[in-house]
Amino acid sequence: MTDYDGFRVERDGAVATITLDVPGKLNRVSLAARRQLAGAFGELGEDDGVRAVVLTGAGGAFTAGGDIASFLSAPVDEMTTLAFNVASPERCPKPVIARIEGYCLGVGFELALACDFRVCSEDAQLGLPEIGLGMIPGSGGTQRLARLVGLSRAKDVIMRRKRISAADALAWGLASEVVPASELDEAVDRVIGELSALSPVALAMAKRVLNHVYDAPLHVGLDLEGLAYGVLKSTEDFREGVESFVEKRPPKFEGR
Ligand code: COA
């Protein structure tokens, strides 16, 4: 098993789980961990045996964020690639589910924002408190949060350090679901179950088109959507989806 700085990657059949785990430090994410996370997501993305990835934290918290002290000694080059590394869940062609309980702050929230689905326990607290450290969220937070919840709410969170409760995360559309902590695993499993029954190639294409054209002009988005649809038309899963409907049986998607 690869030795990562403060997280581990485990496989259970077609599901890979990345667990941030730094006991006593609320799963702080080091600069090395960010690079390694990008590598891990890249590898899982290329692994045909993986159908979904879960990103979570150990010990009742997602993470309290980046390793604050290390920022002073970090080389400038490193700081300029923060957003690239933290975007790795978004680049991963597999569906990525953030399983969030407790603190989800700083880079933790930025990672969660780059995931496809956020499933939260009722005690989750999401936030981007960097301004209190004389910095700003530098790993995609200013951009993704404003796009997802609007400029006004993003300013409350980033400029006034407003913490987002699980209830608000649900109301704002950030969380797909909010459940009691004791039901969190079940809720995540439910999402994985839904996704596992679907075509991996269609899911990957949907994710790619949704992410790529989110802020592109409509005509570009529509064109890319059409091209993606055309590519999918030649897959066996497309044929299987149509044939299974016509034959009134459940589809069996192979990911080809
Ligand atoms: N980086 C490094 N260490 C961190 C950390 C972070 N982002 N967040 C917490 N820790 C460490 C603390 O230094 C402490 O370690 P210590 O006992 O060796 O001093 C330990 O985790 C527990 O944190 P503590 O502050 O004692 O817990 P708390 O329950 O009182 O407060 C928080 C929890 C999350 C409110 C508080 O830890 C906090 O504000 N953390 C920083 C959040 C942040 O600014 N994140 C963005 C970073 S860019």
py3Dmol code that shows the C-alpha trace and the ligand (Angstrom):
import py3Dmol

protein = """\
ATOM      1  CA  MET A   1       0.000   0.000   0.000  1.00  0.00           C
ATOM      2  CA  THR A   2       1.332   3.432  -0.913  1.00  0.00           C
ATOM      3  CA  ASP A   3       2.391   5.548   2.024  1.00  0.00           C
ATOM      4  CA  TYR A   4       0.600   8.881   1.853  1.00  0.00           C
ATOM      5  CA  ASP A   5       0.989  11.863   4.168  1.00  0.00           C
ATOM      6  CA  GLY A   6      -2.163  11.915   6.275  1.00  0.00           C
ATOM      7  CA  PHE A   7      -4.556   9.880   4.184  1.00  0.00           C
ATOM      8  CA  ARG A   8      -5.115   6.328   3.011  1.00  0.00           C
ATOM      9  CA  VAL A   9      -6.773   4.743   0.016  1.00  0.00           C
ATOM     10  CA  GLU A  10      -8.799   1.561   0.435  1.00  0.00           C
ATOM     11  CA  ARG A  11     -10.693  -0.593  -2.027  1.00  0.00           C
ATOM     12  CA  ASP A  12     -13.897  -2.495  -1.420  1.00  0.00           C
ATOM     13  CA  GLY A  13     -14.845  -4.074  -4.707  1.00  0.00           C
ATOM     14  CA  ALA A  14     -15.499  -1.320  -7.207  1.00  0.00           C
ATOM     15  CA  VAL A  15     -15.553   1.428  -4.583  1.00  0.00           C
ATOM     16  CA  ALA A  16     -12.403   3.257  -3.525  1.00  0.00           C
ATOM     17  CA  THR A  17     -12.382   5.273  -0.317  1.00  0.00           C
ATOM     18  CA  ILE A  18      -9.855   7.992   0.411  1.00  0.00           C
ATOM     19  CA  THR A  19      -9.768   8.795   4.132  1.00  0.00           C
ATOM     20  CA  LEU A  20      -8.033  11.885   5.469  1.00  0.00           C
ATOM     21  CA  ASP A  21      -6.566  10.792   8.774  1.00  0.00           C
ATOM     22  CA  VAL A  22      -4.274  12.870  10.934  1.00  0.00           C
ATOM     23  CA  PRO A  23      -5.169  12.050  14.544  1.00  0.00           C
ATOM     24  CA  GLY A  24      -5.019  14.982  16.966  1.00  0.00           C
ATOM     25  CA  LYS A  25      -4.756  17.504  14.139  1.00  0.00           C
ATOM     26  CA  LEU A  26      -8.291  17.320  12.802  1.00  0.00           C
ATOM     27  CA  ASN A  27      -7.006  15.654   9.609  1.00  0.00           C
ATOM     28  CA  ARG A  28      -5.062  18.720   8.464  1.00  0.00           C
ATOM     29  CA  VAL A  29      -4.020  18.446   4.836  1.00  0.00           C
ATOM     30  CA  SER A  30      -0.317  18.977   4.171  1.00  0.00           C
ATOM     31  CA  LEU A  31       1.083  20.345   0.939  1.00  0.00           C
ATOM     32  CA  ALA A  32       2.522  16.906   0.183  1.00  0.00           C
ATOM     33  CA  ALA A  33      -0.929  15.403   0.738  1.00  0.00           C
ATOM     34  CA  ARG A  34      -2.440  17.725  -1.861  1.00  0.00           C
ATOM     35  CA  ARG A  35       0.061  16.533  -4.469  1.00  0.00           C
ATOM     36  CA  GLN A  36      -0.454  12.936  -3.418  1.00  0.00           C
ATOM     37  CA  LEU A  37      -4.240  13.292  -3.519  1.00  0.00           C
ATOM     38  CA  ALA A  38      -3.980  14.515  -7.096  1.00  0.00           C
ATOM     39  CA  GLY A  39      -1.886  11.427  -7.905  1.00  0.00           C
ATOM     40  CA  ALA A  40      -4.287   9.079  -6.118  1.00  0.00           C
ATOM     41  CA  PHE A  41      -7.341  10.490  -7.891  1.00  0.00           C
ATOM     42  CA  GLY A  42      -5.440  10.224 -11.179  1.00  0.00           C
ATOM     43  CA  GLU A  43      -4.683   6.538 -10.565  1.00  0.00           C
ATOM     44  CA  LEU A  44      -8.232   5.721  -9.474  1.00  0.00           C
ATOM     45  CA  GLY A  45      -9.528   7.557 -12.519  1.00  0.00           C
ATOM     46  CA  GLU A  46      -7.521   5.269 -14.784  1.00  0.00           C
ATOM     47  CA  ASP A  47      -8.474   2.082 -12.958  1.00  0.00           C
ATOM     48  CA  ASP A  48     -11.275   0.336 -14.870  1.00  0.00           C
ATOM     49  CA  GLY A  49     -12.171  -1.658 -11.763  1.00  0.00           C
ATOM     50  CA  VAL A  50     -13.190   1.479  -9.844  1.00  0.00           C
ATOM     51  CA  ARG A  51     -16.780   2.653 -10.323  1.00  0.00           C
ATOM     52  CA  ALA A  52     -16.992   5.290  -7.561  1.00  0.00           C
ATOM     53  CA  VAL A  53     -14.713   7.121  -5.153  1.00  0.00           C
ATOM     54  CA  VAL A  54     -15.594   8.301  -1.641  1.00  0.00           C
ATOM     55  CA  LEU A  55     -13.581  11.073   0.002  1.00  0.00           C
ATOM     56  CA  THR A  56     -13.946  11.320   3.748  1.00  0.00           C
ATOM     57  CA  GLY A  57     -12.183  12.023   7.030  1.00  0.00           C
ATOM     58  CA  ALA A  58     -11.489   9.890  10.083  1.00  0.00           C
ATOM     59  CA  GLY A  59     -12.379  10.534  13.708  1.00  0.00           C
ATOM     60  CA  GLY A  60     -15.563  12.512  13.269  1.00  0.00           C
ATOM     61  CA  ALA A  61     -14.218  15.318  11.094  1.00  0.00           C
ATOM     62  CA  PHE A  62     -13.702  15.722   7.360  1.00  0.00           C
ATOM     63  CA  THR A  63     -10.750  18.073   7.881  1.00  0.00           C
ATOM     64  CA  ALA A  64     -10.060  21.445   9.519  1.00  0.00           C
ATOM     65  CA  GLY A  65      -8.087  22.414   6.426  1.00  0.00           C
ATOM     66  CA  GLY A  66      -4.572  23.002   5.184  1.00  0.00           C
ATOM     67  CA  ASP A  67      -1.566  22.679   7.467  1.00  0.00           C
ATOM     68  CA  ILE A  68      -1.461  26.341   8.424  1.00  0.00           C
ATOM     69  CA  ALA A  69       2.109  26.604   9.702  1.00  0.00           C
ATOM     70  CA  SER A  70       3.550  25.045   6.548  1.00  0.00           C
ATOM     71  CA  PHE A  71       2.335  27.912   4.369  1.00  0.00           C
ATOM     72  CA  LEU A  72       5.122  30.206   5.559  1.00  0.00           C
ATOM     73  CA  SER A  73       7.887  27.971   4.259  1.00  0.00           C
ATOM     74  CA  ALA A  74       6.093  26.777   1.115  1.00  0.00           C
ATOM     75  CA  PRO A  75       7.748  27.722  -2.181  1.00  0.00           C
ATOM     76  CA  VAL A  76       5.773  30.075  -4.421  1.00  0.00           C
ATOM     77  CA  ASP A  77       5.639  27.397  -7.139  1.00  0.00           C
ATOM     78  CA  GLU A  78       3.806  25.137  -4.741  1.00  0.00           C
ATOM     79  CA  MET A  79       1.225  27.795  -3.958  1.00  0.00           C
ATOM     80  CA  THR A  80       0.457  28.357  -7.623  1.00  0.00           C
ATOM     81  CA  THR A  81      -0.546  24.713  -8.098  1.00  0.00           C
ATOM     82  CA  LEU A  82      -2.861  24.473  -5.086  1.00  0.00           C
ATOM     83  CA  ALA A  83      -6.036  24.815  -7.117  1.00  0.00           C
ATOM     84  CA  PHE A  84      -4.834  22.323  -9.740  1.00  0.00           C
ATOM     85  CA  ASN A  85      -4.200  19.609  -7.168  1.00  0.00           C
ATOM     86  CA  VAL A  86      -7.427  20.264  -5.294  1.00  0.00           C
ATOM     87  CA  ALA A  87      -9.372  20.006  -8.565  1.00  0.00           C
ATOM     88  CA  SER A  88      -8.394  16.332  -8.843  1.00  0.00           C
ATOM     89  CA  PRO A  89     -11.817  14.961  -7.748  1.00  0.00           C
ATOM     90  CA  GLU A  90     -13.342  17.070 -10.521  1.00  0.00           C
ATOM     91  CA  ARG A  91     -10.900  15.730 -13.118  1.00  0.00           C
ATOM     92  CA  CYS A  92     -11.457  12.132 -12.028  1.00  0.00           C
ATOM     93  CA  PRO A  93     -13.833  10.490 -14.532  1.00  0.00           C
ATOM     94  CA  LYS A  94     -15.473   8.426 -11.791  1.00  0.00           C
ATOM     95  CA  PRO A  95     -18.279   9.818  -9.616  1.00  0.00           C
ATOM     96  CA  VAL A  96     -16.750  11.202  -6.419  1.00  0.00           C
ATOM     97  CA  ILE A  97     -18.801  11.471  -3.234  1.00  0.00           C
ATOM     98  CA  ALA A  98     -17.674  13.609  -0.313  1.00  0.00           C
ATOM     99  CA  ARG A  99     -18.787  11.955   2.943  1.00  0.00           C
ATOM    100  CA  ILE A 100     -18.768  14.845   5.383  1.00  0.00           C
ATOM    101  CA  GLU A 101     -19.094  14.933   9.148  1.00  0.00           C
ATOM    102  CA  GLY A 102     -17.858  17.533  11.604  1.00  0.00           C
ATOM    103  CA  TYR A 103     -15.435  20.220  10.456  1.00  0.00           C
ATOM    104  CA  CYS A 104     -15.101  20.670   6.720  1.00  0.00           C
ATOM    105  CA  LEU A 105     -12.986  23.777   6.541  1.00  0.00           C
ATOM    106  CA  GLY A 106     -10.495  25.430   4.240  1.00  0.00           C
ATOM    107  CA  VAL A 107      -8.995  23.050   1.736  1.00  0.00           C
ATOM    108  CA  GLY A 108     -11.342  20.360   3.032  1.00  0.00           C
ATOM    109  CA  PHE A 109     -14.333  22.343   1.864  1.00  0.00           C
ATOM    110  CA  GLU A 110     -12.503  23.182  -1.371  1.00  0.00           C
ATOM    111  CA  LEU A 111     -11.917  19.466  -1.992  1.00  0.00           C
ATOM    112  CA  ALA A 112     -15.554  18.755  -1.184  1.00  0.00           C
ATOM    113  CA  LEU A 113     -16.635  21.448  -3.631  1.00  0.00           C
ATOM    114  CA  ALA A 114     -14.630  19.681  -6.342  1.00  0.00           C
ATOM    115  CA  CYS A 115     -16.498  16.415  -5.654  1.00  0.00           C
ATOM    116  CA  ASP A 116     -19.703  15.523  -7.478  1.00  0.00           C
ATOM    117  CA  PHE A 117     -21.923  14.872  -4.464  1.00  0.00           C
ATOM    118  CA  ARG A 118     -21.711  16.006  -0.851  1.00  0.00           C
ATOM    119  CA  VAL A 119     -23.459  13.786   1.662  1.00  0.00           C
ATOM    120  CA  CYS A 120     -23.388  15.403   5.109  1.00  0.00           C
ATOM    121  CA  SER A 121     -24.144  14.383   8.643  1.00  0.00           C
ATOM    122  CA  GLU A 122     -26.236  16.810  10.670  1.00  0.00           C
ATOM    123  CA  ASP A 123     -23.176  17.980  12.612  1.00  0.00           C
ATOM    124  CA  ALA A 124     -21.224  19.022   9.518  1.00  0.00           C
ATOM    125  CA  GLN A 125     -19.828  22.554   9.518  1.00  0.00           C
ATOM    126  CA  LEU A 126     -18.523  23.873   6.242  1.00  0.00           C
ATOM    127  CA  GLY A 127     -16.462  26.995   5.884  1.00  0.00           C
ATOM    128  CA  LEU A 128     -13.604  28.916   4.353  1.00  0.00           C
ATOM    129  CA  PRO A 129     -12.016  30.792   7.290  1.00  0.00           C
ATOM    130  CA  GLU A 130      -8.753  31.718   5.505  1.00  0.00           C
ATOM    131  CA  ILE A 131      -9.391  35.476   5.583  1.00  0.00           C
ATOM    132  CA  GLY A 132      -8.823  35.334   9.344  1.00  0.00           C
ATOM    133  CA  LEU A 133      -5.277  34.167   8.610  1.00  0.00           C
ATOM    134  CA  GLY A 134      -4.608  37.059   6.257  1.00  0.00           C
ATOM    135  CA  MET A 135      -5.132  34.849   3.215  1.00  0.00           C
ATOM    136  CA  ILE A 136      -7.930  33.834   0.913  1.00  0.00           C
ATOM    137  CA  PRO A 137      -9.142  30.375  -0.082  1.00  0.00           C
ATOM    138  CA  GLY A 138      -6.488  29.571  -2.693  1.00  0.00           C
ATOM    139  CA  SER A 139      -7.499  26.132  -3.866  1.00  0.00           C
ATOM    140  CA  GLY A 140     -10.573  26.933  -5.902  1.00  0.00           C
ATOM    141  CA  GLY A 141     -12.824  28.047  -3.035  1.00  0.00           C
ATOM    142  CA  THR A 142     -13.552  31.575  -4.203  1.00  0.00           C
ATOM    143  CA  GLN A 143     -14.521  30.332  -7.647  1.00  0.00           C
ATOM    144  CA  ARG A 144     -16.423  27.109  -7.000  1.00  0.00           C
ATOM    145  CA  LEU A 145     -18.380  28.357  -4.003  1.00  0.00           C
ATOM    146  CA  ALA A 146     -19.638  31.480  -5.767  1.00  0.00           C
ATOM    147  CA  ARG A 147     -20.638  29.429  -8.811  1.00  0.00           C
ATOM    148  CA  LEU A 148     -22.510  26.925  -6.677  1.00  0.00           C
ATOM    149  CA  VAL A 149     -24.293  29.205  -4.210  1.00  0.00           C
ATOM    150  CA  GLY A 150     -24.090  32.705  -5.719  1.00  0.00           C
ATOM    151  CA  LEU A 151     -21.912  35.715  -5.033  1.00  0.00           C
ATOM    152  CA  SER A 152     -23.740  37.073  -1.969  1.00  0.00           C
ATOM    153  CA  ARG A 153     -23.627  33.854  -0.002  1.00  0.00           C
ATOM    154  CA  ALA A 154     -20.033  33.223  -1.067  1.00  0.00           C
ATOM    155  CA  LYS A 155     -19.049  36.658   0.263  1.00  0.00           C
ATOM    156  CA  ASP A 156     -20.699  35.920   3.614  1.00  0.00           C
ATOM    157  CA  VAL A 157     -18.747  32.672   3.840  1.00  0.00           C
ATOM    158  CA  ILE A 158     -15.393  33.959   2.603  1.00  0.00           C
ATOM    159  CA  MET A 159     -15.287  37.609   3.683  1.00  0.00           C
ATOM    160  CA  ARG A 160     -17.216  37.239   6.973  1.00  0.00           C
ATOM    161  CA  ARG A 161     -16.181  33.659   7.747  1.00  0.00           C
ATOM    162  CA  LYS A 162     -19.779  32.495   8.029  1.00  0.00           C
ATOM    163  CA  ARG A 163     -19.851  28.766   8.731  1.00  0.00           C
ATOM    164  CA  ILE A 164     -22.406  26.819   6.741  1.00  0.00           C
ATOM    165  CA  SER A 165     -24.473  24.397   8.816  1.00  0.00           C
ATOM    166  CA  ALA A 166     -25.577  21.107   7.326  1.00  0.00           C
ATOM    167  CA  ALA A 167     -29.136  22.451   7.139  1.00  0.00           C
ATOM    168  CA  ASP A 168     -27.959  25.508   5.180  1.00  0.00           C
ATOM    169  CA  ALA A 169     -25.777  23.321   2.960  1.00  0.00           C
ATOM    170  CA  LEU A 170     -28.895  21.377   2.028  1.00  0.00           C
ATOM    171  CA  ALA A 171     -31.008  24.506   1.567  1.00  0.00           C
ATOM    172  CA  TRP A 172     -28.315  26.117  -0.604  1.00  0.00           C
ATOM    173  CA  GLY A 173     -27.998  23.032  -2.779  1.00  0.00           C
ATOM    174  CA  LEU A 174     -24.442  22.296  -1.636  1.00  0.00           C
ATOM    175  CA  ALA A 175     -25.337  19.034   0.082  1.00  0.00           C
ATOM    176  CA  SER A 176     -27.129  16.294  -1.804  1.00  0.00           C
ATOM    177  CA  GLU A 177     -28.409  14.900   1.477  1.00  0.00           C
ATOM    178  CA  VAL A 178     -28.143  15.519   5.199  1.00  0.00           C
ATOM    179  CA  VAL A 179     -28.683  12.644   7.614  1.00  0.00           C
ATOM    180  CA  PRO A 180     -27.991  11.887  11.291  1.00  0.00           C
ATOM    181  CA  ALA A 181     -24.367  10.850  11.851  1.00  0.00           C
ATOM    182  CA  SER A 182     -25.436   7.281  12.575  1.00  0.00           C
ATOM    183  CA  GLU A 183     -26.968   7.040   9.069  1.00  0.00           C
ATOM    184  CA  LEU A 184     -24.143   8.629   7.121  1.00  0.00           C
ATOM    185  CA  ASP A 185     -22.576   5.417   5.825  1.00  0.00           C
ATOM    186  CA  GLU A 186     -25.965   4.117   4.787  1.00  0.00           C
ATOM    187  CA  ALA A 187     -26.702   7.348   2.902  1.00  0.00           C
ATOM    188  CA  VAL A 188     -23.348   7.193   1.090  1.00  0.00           C
ATOM    189  CA  ASP A 189     -23.928   3.528   0.246  1.00  0.00           C
ATOM    190  CA  ARG A 190     -27.305   4.443  -1.202  1.00  0.00           C
ATOM    191  CA  VAL A 191     -25.727   6.974  -3.561  1.00  0.00           C
ATOM    192  CA  ILE A 192     -23.051   4.452  -4.557  1.00  0.00           C
ATOM    193  CA  GLY A 193     -25.757   1.851  -5.149  1.00  0.00           C
ATOM    194  CA  GLU A 194     -27.648   4.186  -7.464  1.00  0.00           C
ATOM    195  CA  LEU A 195     -24.516   5.092  -9.404  1.00  0.00           C
ATOM    196  CA  SER A 196     -23.251   1.521  -9.655  1.00  0.00           C
ATOM    197  CA  ALA A 197     -26.325   0.461 -11.602  1.00  0.00           C
ATOM    198  CA  LEU A 198     -25.612   3.065 -14.288  1.00  0.00           C
ATOM    199  CA  SER A 199     -23.262   3.133 -17.249  1.00  0.00           C
ATOM    200  CA  PRO A 200     -19.769   4.272 -16.161  1.00  0.00           C
ATOM    201  CA  VAL A 201     -19.067   5.704 -19.609  1.00  0.00           C
ATOM    202  CA  ALA A 202     -22.291   7.706 -19.619  1.00  0.00           C
ATOM    203  CA  LEU A 203     -21.597   8.920 -16.062  1.00  0.00           C
ATOM    204  CA  ALA A 204     -18.065   9.947 -16.990  1.00  0.00           C
ATOM    205  CA  MET A 205     -19.329  11.785 -20.054  1.00  0.00           C
ATOM    206  CA  ALA A 206     -22.093  13.538 -18.110  1.00  0.00           C
ATOM    207  CA  LYS A 207     -19.564  14.636 -15.474  1.00  0.00           C
ATOM    208  CA  ARG A 208     -17.157  15.890 -18.094  1.00  0.00           C
ATOM    209  CA  VAL A 209     -19.737  17.874 -20.024  1.00  0.00           C
ATOM    210  CA  LEU A 210     -21.319  19.325 -16.864  1.00  0.00           C
ATOM    211  CA  ASN A 211     -17.964  20.393 -15.420  1.00  0.00           C
ATOM    212  CA  HIS A 212     -16.373  21.641 -18.630  1.00  0.00           C
ATOM    213  CA  VAL A 213     -19.137  23.838 -19.842  1.00  0.00           C
ATOM    214  CA  TYR A 214     -20.487  25.067 -16.536  1.00  0.00           C
ATOM    215  CA  ASP A 215     -19.427  28.624 -17.243  1.00  0.00           C
ATOM    216  CA  ALA A 216     -18.988  28.437 -20.997  1.00  0.00           C
ATOM    217  CA  PRO A 217     -21.341  30.235 -23.389  1.00  0.00           C
ATOM    218  CA  LEU A 218     -24.524  28.256 -24.057  1.00  0.00           C
ATOM    219  CA  HIS A 219     -23.684  27.591 -27.692  1.00  0.00           C
ATOM    220  CA  VAL A 220     -20.336  26.055 -26.727  1.00  0.00           C
ATOM    221  CA  GLY A 221     -21.999  23.927 -24.077  1.00  0.00           C
ATOM    222  CA  LEU A 222     -24.704  22.736 -26.415  1.00  0.00           C
ATOM    223  CA  ASP A 223     -22.134  21.875 -29.060  1.00  0.00           C
ATOM    224  CA  LEU A 224     -20.003  19.889 -26.601  1.00  0.00           C
ATOM    225  CA  GLU A 225     -23.099  18.150 -25.296  1.00  0.00           C
ATOM    226  CA  GLY A 226     -23.970  17.133 -28.851  1.00  0.00           C
ATOM    227  CA  LEU A 227     -20.461  15.868 -29.533  1.00  0.00           C
ATOM    228  CA  ALA A 228     -20.466  13.881 -26.289  1.00  0.00           C
ATOM    229  CA  TYR A 229     -23.835  12.399 -27.143  1.00  0.00           C
ATOM    230  CA  GLY A 230     -22.476  11.383 -30.529  1.00  0.00           C
ATOM    231  CA  VAL A 231     -19.488   9.656 -28.943  1.00  0.00           C
ATOM    232  CA  LEU A 232     -21.719   7.774 -26.489  1.00  0.00           C
ATOM    233  CA  LYS A 233     -23.914   6.615 -29.364  1.00  0.00           C
ATOM    234  CA  SER A 234     -21.101   4.272 -30.426  1.00  0.00           C
ATOM    235  CA  THR A 235     -20.766   2.584 -27.016  1.00  0.00           C
ATOM    236  CA  GLU A 236     -22.154  -0.813 -26.072  1.00  0.00           C
ATOM    237  CA  ASP A 237     -23.719   0.729 -22.974  1.00  0.00           C
ATOM    238  CA  PHE A 238     -25.819   3.047 -25.145  1.00  0.00           C
ATOM    239  CA  ARG A 239     -27.063   0.052 -27.128  1.00  0.00           C
ATOM    240  CA  GLU A 240     -27.662  -1.915 -23.925  1.00  0.00           C
ATOM    241  CA  GLY A 241     -29.611   0.983 -22.395  1.00  0.00           C
ATOM    242  CA  VAL A 242     -31.930   1.225 -25.374  1.00  0.00           C
ATOM    243  CA  GLU A 243     -32.288  -2.539 -25.917  1.00  0.00           C
ATOM    244  CA  SER A 244     -32.993  -3.260 -22.250  1.00  0.00           C
ATOM    245  CA  PHE A 245     -35.744  -0.631 -22.278  1.00  0.00           C
ATOM    246  CA  VAL A 246     -37.314  -2.082 -25.403  1.00  0.00           C
ATOM    247  CA  GLU A 247     -37.016  -5.644 -24.055  1.00  0.00           C
ATOM    248  CA  LYS A 248     -38.464  -4.541 -20.678  1.00  0.00           C
ATOM    249  CA  ARG A 249     -35.524  -5.838 -18.597  1.00  0.00           C
ATOM    250  CA  PRO A 250     -32.990  -4.146 -16.323  1.00  0.00           C
ATOM    251  CA  PRO A 251     -29.885  -2.947 -18.185  1.00  0.00           C
ATOM    252  CA  LYS A 252     -26.502  -4.518 -17.554  1.00  0.00           C
ATOM    253  CA  PHE A 253     -23.876  -1.904 -18.252  1.00  0.00           C
ATOM    254  CA  GLU A 254     -20.282  -3.023 -18.830  1.00  0.00           C
ATOM    255  CA  GLY A 255     -18.644   0.373 -19.146  1.00  0.00           C
ATOM    256  CA  ARG A 256     -17.777   0.020 -22.831  1.00  0.00           C
TER     257      ARG A 256
END
"""
ligand_1 = """\
48
COA
N -3.727 22.956 10.318
C -2.905 22.418 11.239
N -3.311 22.032 12.459
C -4.600 22.195 12.764
C -5.521 22.761 11.857
C -5.042 23.137 10.583
N -5.850 23.661 9.653
N -6.728 22.826 12.441
C -6.571 22.288 13.672
N -5.298 21.926 13.868
C -4.724 21.314 15.065
C -4.598 22.307 16.202
O -3.408 23.054 16.065
C -4.596 21.387 17.384
O -3.328 20.791 17.519
P -2.531 20.929 18.925
O -3.440 20.258 19.933
O -1.256 20.188 18.682
O -2.381 22.381 19.179
C -5.562 20.285 16.970
O -5.619 20.330 15.544
C -6.954 20.467 17.497
O -7.391 21.762 17.132
P -8.024 22.790 18.196
O -7.936 24.157 17.612
O -7.399 22.600 19.536
O -9.534 22.258 18.229
P -10.840 23.108 18.559
O -11.930 22.092 18.643
O -10.613 24.006 19.696
O -11.072 24.029 17.262
C -11.201 24.497 14.917
C -11.371 23.453 16.035
C -11.432 23.792 13.595
C -12.227 25.616 15.102
C -9.781 25.109 14.984
O -8.849 24.045 15.073
C -9.428 25.938 13.802
O -9.881 27.076 13.690
N -8.587 25.389 12.883
C -8.130 26.116 11.719
C -9.226 26.206 10.656
C -8.711 26.975 9.456
O -8.390 28.141 9.534
N -8.636 26.292 8.323
C -8.154 26.851 7.109
C -6.687 26.659 7.019
S -5.978 27.398 5.584
"""
view = py3Dmol.view(width=600, height=400)
view.addModel(protein, "pdb")
view.setStyle({"model": 0}, {"cartoon": {"style": "trace"}})
view.addModel(ligand_1, "xyz")
view.setStyle({"model": 1}, {"stick": {}})
view.zoomTo()
view.show()
